[in-house]
Amino acid sequence: MLKLDRPVIVEGKFDKLKLSSILDATIITTGGFRIFNDGEKRALIRRLAEKNGIIVLTDADGAGLVIRNLLRGCVPKEKITHLYIPAVRGKERRKAAPSKEGLLGVEGIDRETLTALFAPFAADAKETGTEKIPVKKADFFAAGLSGGEGSAELRAALAKELNLPPHMSANALLEAVNLLYTKEAYESALERIGITNEEPMEPVSDPVPEV
């Protein structure tokens, strides 16, 4: 697998599944045109682009171009790399009919072509001997960031301290924290805003609903 040091932005979950088979990277979906009404997702993409930039790979149709143009307006041009799949006519096996323009999307492109597209951006994997410890849902629950009265206000305070978009859901904030910070940095941020991080206990039911 190719290891990348920057996130990859694609349109849908099937695109993400395809790329996950060849890339060791953070892969974010726009949900198609839902990105236009999802300010939280756009803000997260801008934040992720700050370090090493992002790579955008959309379908080769008009809709893909519209999404690219939106992202061009969200991310500084020096922080965004556009890759393009070839315009191949055909239909993905899971679909009953071809797309409106009759072209394969990212999910329909063969692995060899996709690997060649990303190969120039692969980073050398350097073994450090240490593994990053993730912040878990149970940690959020123990700190009062989810599953309780006032959780939204606490999340907003943490997001402000970490320079993340405000009003993030528990799942979105947890994902952003794990993408951008170590657990130690997260715990330090809690201390700075006066949140006592109790020893997490596994709740009977998951306090953070999946979205």
DATA-V702387 format. One record per backbone hydrogen bond with DSSP energy under -1.0 kcal/mol. NH is the residue of the N-H (numbers start at 1). CO is the residue of the C=O. E is the energy in kcal/mol with one decimal. If there is no record, write none. Layout:
NH | CO | E
NH | CO | E
//
This chain:
2 | 22 | -2.7
4 | 24 | -1.9
8 | 26 | -2.7
9 | 55 | -3.3
10 | 28 | -2.6
16 | 12 | -1.9
17 | 13 | -2.3
18 | 14 | -1.9
19 | 15 | -2.5
20 | 16 | -2.2
21 | 18 | -1.1
22 | 19 | -1.7
23 | 19 | -2.4
24 | 2 | -3.6
28 | 8 | -2.9
30 | 10 | -2.0
31 | 11 | -1.8
32 | 11 | -1.4
34 | 31 | -1.7
35 | 32 | -1.2
36 | 33 | -1.7
37 | 34 | -1.2
42 | 38 | -2.0
43 | 39 | -2.4
44 | 40 | -2.1
45 | 41 | -2.3
46 | 42 | -2.2
47 | 43 | -2.1
48 | 44 | -2.6
49 | 45 | -1.9
53 | 49 | -1.0
54 | 79 | -2.4
55 | 7 | -2.3
56 | 81 | -3.0
57 | 9 | -2.6
65 | 61 | -1.6
66 | 62 | -2.1
67 | 63 | -2.0
68 | 64 | -2.1
69 | 65 | -2.4
70 | 66 | -1.8
71 | 67 | -2.2
72 | 68 | -2.4
73 | 69 | -1.2
75 | 71 | -2.2
79 | 76 | -2.3
80 | 77 | -1.0
81 | 54 | -2.3
83 | 56 | -2.7
88 | 86 | -1.4
90 | 102 | -1.9
95 | 92 | -1.5
102 | 99 | -1.4
104 | 88 | -3.2
108 | 105 | -1.2
109 | 106 | -1.3
114 | 110 | -2.0
115 | 111 | -3.0
116 | 112 | -2.1
117 | 113 | -1.7
118 | 114 | -1.9
119 | 115 | -1.8
121 | 118 | -2.1
122 | 119 | -1.6
123 | 3 | -4.1
140 | 136 | -1.7
141 | 137 | -2.3
142 | 138 | -2.4
143 | 139 | -1.7
144 | 141 | -1.2
145 | 140 | -2.6
151 | 148 | -1.8
154 | 150 | -1.9
155 | 151 | -2.6
156 | 152 | -2.1
157 | 153 | -1.9
158 | 154 | -2.3
159 | 155 | -3.0
160 | 156 | -2.1
161 | 157 | -2.1
162 | 158 | -2.1
163 | 160 | -1.1
164 | 159 | -3.3
173 | 169 | -2.7
174 | 170 | -2.4
175 | 171 | -2.2
176 | 172 | -2.3
177 | 173 | -2.7
178 | 174 | -2.2
179 | 175 | -1.8
180 | 176 | -2.2
181 | 177 | -2.6
186 | 182 | -2.0
187 | 183 | -2.5
188 | 184 | -2.2
189 | 185 | -2.0
190 | 186 | -2.0
191 | 187 | -1.9
192 | 188 | -2.0
193 | 189 | -1.5
194 | 191 | -1.1
195 | 190 | -2.9
198 | 196 | -1.1
//
